[in-house]
């Protein structure tokens, strides 16, 4: 992922008003290793149920406002983006309000994503023995690249779905 600035993030919200984008609490962008990320996800420290995700879709930056569940999941659930149930914390349910009038009427779409937004780490971890029974470096590298590509495509498809329903 390319390094992002505060201005880029605030101007790229696709499902928030300009006021909501302006009031969004951003993470310390200087502390983020963007080269290791496929998307940037964070929780608003002042509003525990408010989350944000920034990712590139079709060459353009898109920033989503998400609402998290009030209760933590009680059992493991597969992340819809990285498709991982092994590493990290549980996936959690998130909803994204649609953009425009539909969103103002309360329409939204949902998905399950790693609650700690560590999908980029998950797709880069070495596979467990039961996931891939080989030690061939070329096959391991191919497996990792397919997981990374899958994460990027599934997360971008969520944004596309959100935009197509708005």
C-alpha positions in Angstrom: 0.0 0.0 0.0 1.2 3.5 -0.7 1.9 5.9 2.1 -1.1 7.9 3.0 -1.5 11.5 4.3 -4.2 12.9 6.5 -5.5 15.0 3.5 -5.7 11.9 1.2 -7.6 9.9 3.8 -10.1 12.7 4.6 -10.8 13.4 0.9 -11.3 9.7 0.1 -14.3 8.8 2.3 -16.9 7.1 0.2 -19.7 6.6 2.8 -19.3 9.5 5.2 -20.3 13.2 5.1 -17.6 15.8 4.8 -18.2 16.6 8.5 -17.9 13.0 9.5 -14.6 12.7 7.5 -13.3 15.8 9.1 -14.1 14.6 12.7 -12.7 11.1 12.1 -9.8 10.4 14.5 -6.9 9.1 12.4 -4.1 6.9 13.6 -0.5 8.3 13.8 0.3 7.9 10.1 4.1 8.4 10.8 4.1 5.1 12.8 2.6 2.9 10.1 4.6 0.7 7.8 2.5 1.1 4.7 4.7 -1.2 2.6 3.5 -4.1 4.8 -0.2 -3.4 4.4 -2.8 -4.3 1.9 -5.3 -1.9 3.6 -5.2 0.3 6.7 -7.8 -0.4 9.3 -8.3 1.3 12.7 -10.7 1.9 15.5 -11.6 5.4 16.6 -10.2 5.7 20.2 -13.0 8.1 21.2 -15.8 6.1 19.7 -15.2 2.4 20.4 -17.8 1.2 17.9 -16.5 3.4 15.0 -13.9 1.9 12.7 -12.4 2.9 9.4 -10.7 1.1 6.5 -8.6 2.7 3.8 -7.7 0.7 0.7 -7.0 1.1 -3.0 -9.8 0.0 -5.4 -9.2 0.1 -9.1 -6.3 2.5 -8.6 -8.2 5.0 -6.4 -8.1 5.4 -2.6 -11.4 4.6 -0.8 -11.9 5.1 2.9 -14.9 3.4 4.6 -16.6 4.2 7.8 -17.6 1.0 9.6 -19.7 0.3 12.7 -18.6 -2.5 14.8 -20.7 -4.8 17.0 -21.4 -3.9 20.6 -20.3 -7.3 21.9 -17.2 -9.2 21.0 -17.7 -12.4 19.2 -18.1 -15.4 21.4 -16.7 -17.9 19.0 -14.2 -17.9 16.1 -15.5 -16.8 12.8 -13.7 -16.7 9.5 -12.6 -13.3 8.2 -14.3 -12.7 4.9 -11.3 -10.8 3.6 -8.2 -12.8 4.6 -10.1 -16.0 5.1 -8.0 -16.8 8.2 -9.2 -18.4 11.4 -5.7 -19.4 12.7 -3.8 -16.2 13.5 -4.8 -13.0 15.3 -8.0 -12.4 17.2 -11.5 -13.4 16.2 -13.2 -11.8 13.2 -15.9 -9.4 14.0 -19.0 -8.2 12.3 -18.9 -4.8 10.8 -21.5 -2.8 8.8 -20.9 0.0 6.4 -23.6 2.6 5.8 -24.3 3.1 2.1 -23.3 6.4 0.6 -25.8 9.1 -0.1 -29.6 9.1 0.6 -29.7 5.3 1.1 -27.1 5.5 3.9 -29.0 8.4 5.5 -32.1 6.2 5.6 -30.1 3.6 7.5 -29.2 1.2 4.6 -26.0 -0.7 5.1 -24.0 -3.8 4.1 -22.0 -6.0 6.4 -19.1 -8.3 6.5 -16.9 -10.1 9.0 -13.3 -8.8 9.2 -10.5 -9.5 11.6 -11.3 -7.4 14.6 -7.7 -6.2 14.9 -7.5 -5.5 11.1 -4.4 -7.7 10.8 -5.4 -9.4 7.6 -2.2 -8.2 5.9 -0.1 -10.1 8.6 -2.4 -13.1 8.4 -2.0 -13.6 4.6 1.8 -13.4 5.0 2.2 -15.9 7.8 3.7 -19.3 7.0 1.0 -21.9 6.4 0.2 -24.4 9.1 1.1 -28.0 8.2 -2.5 -28.9 7.6 -3.1 -25.9 5.3 -0.3 -26.8 2.8 1.7 -30.0 3.0 4.9 -28.9 1.3 8.2 -27.3 2.1 8.8 -26.4 -1.6 9.9 -22.7 -1.4 8.3 -21.9 -4.8 5.0 -23.4 -3.8 5.0 -21.6 -0.4 5.7 -18.3 -2.2 2.9 -19.0 -4.7 0.5 -19.9 -1.8 1.4 -16.6 0.0 1.0 -14.5 -3.2 -2.5 -16.1 -3.8 -3.5 -15.3 -0.3 -2.4 -11.7 -0.7 -4.1 -11.3 -4.0 -7.3 -12.9 -2.5 -7.3 -10.4 0.4 -6.9 -7.5 -2.0 -9.7 -8.7 -4.3 -12.2 -9.6 -1.5 -11.7 -6.3 0.3 -12.0 -4.3 -3.0 -15.2 -6.3 -3.9 -16.7 -5.2 -0.6 -16.1 -1.5 -1.5 -17.5 -2.1 -5.0 -20.6 -3.7 -3.5 -21.0 -0.7 -1.2 -20.7 1.8 -4.0 -23.0 -0.1 -6.4 -25.8 -0.1 -3.9 -25.5 3.6 -3.0 
